[in-house]
Amino acid sequence: MKKHKTSTTMNEDEEVSEAEIRSFSSWKFDLLETVNADPKTSPADLAIMEAYLHFTRAKSRTAYLSALAIRIRTGIKSTDTITARRRRLVELGYLVPHGTTRTGIEVFEVVNARQNLVDEHVMAAQEKLREMDADRKRKDRARRRVAGDVPLNIRRTESARVPLKSEIAHTPCPPNKWEDVPPKSEDKHLKRTPVSGLGSEEGTPSKSFTREDYLRASRGC
């Protein structure tokens, strides 16, 4: 199997195979994804971790960087910020103290310590977002139904609508001067004396009760 020599800032050479290089590259990518998705890290933590990974040895997974080197590679100008964020990475388990160099620079073992926890967090967050998106879509559909037409099964047709009292045309009462009987005729059968008791006084002829009288009475006229 073909071997490759890699050199690190620790002035140590190590031989690694192509398969080890591919595995190492995949490991570094996974670790950066974990740090990036970790809710307990910041963008500064990610930048510092990326700087350490650039100098991490493939077999021992160790690296060291001075504060000056971190400032140059990350753009973080404050040494206090670098110290605080590196301490945070140690607390989370991404950097494990592994001694010091001859010049007193701390050496760290780089570990993807929270990969499982962060993966579970990502899955839970995705599920929560799906539920929120589904709930939003249900509310949008409900709003559209309220703003749209009434469903056909409860829509009242015009023919079935009962007219309001105010919509009924008022028919005026007939005029007072309506003829009570047809025009005078010489027919002797039309000249009959009304039956007793129908007039205002006994024996007094009464006015005939015509259709017009019925209509007038029914309308309250």
Secondary structure, DSSP 8 states (H G I E B T S, - for coil): --EEEEE-TTS-EEEEEHHHHHHHHHHHHHHHHHHHH-TT--HHHHHHHHHHHHT--TTT-EEE--HHHHHHHH----HHHHHHHHHHHHHHTSEEEEEE-TTS-EEEEE--TTHHHHHHHHHHHHHHHHHHHHHHHHHHHHHHHHHS---GGG---TTT----GGGS-------S---SS-S----GGG-----TTSSSSTTS------HHHHHHHHTT-
